[in-house]
């Protein structure tokens, strides 16, 4: 029974590490997408300001 508990705890630890890495990757991808959107908004603002003058 002791070996079974050790294997179960190890599997649970691996699952937690995996879930944390997935959440971190999700936030990192969102940050990259938001930065790309900010760049595009800045480009649009530049185009509009050039057309206005």
N, C-alpha and C positions, 0 to 999 in steps of 0.2 A: 504494500500500500504506500510505502514511503517513496518508492521510485515513481509510482503513478502520480503522486502529488508533485514531485519535482518536475516531471514532464509537463504536467498541467500548468504549473506556475511559469515554466519557461515559455510555453506556447502563449500564455496570457501576456507575458512581458513582450514577446515579439509582436503580438497583435497591437498592443498599446503603442509601441514604437512606430509601427506601420501607420496607425491612425494619426499620430502626431505629425509624421512626415507628410502625409496626404493633406492635412489641414495647412501646414506650412507652405506646401507647394501651391495650394489653392490661393492663399493670401498673396504669395509672390506673383502668381499669374495675374491676379486682379490688379496688383500694383503696376505691373508692366502695361496692362491694357489701359489703366487710367492715365499713365504717363503718355502713351501713344495718343489717347484722346485729347489730352492737354496740348500736345504738339500740333495736332490737326486743328484744334480751335485757334491756336495762335497763328497758324498759317492762314486760316480763313479770315481772321481779324486783319492780318497784313494785307491780304488781297482786297478786302473791303476798304481799308484805309487808302490804298493806292487808287482804287476806283473813285473814291470820294474827292480826292485832290486833283 
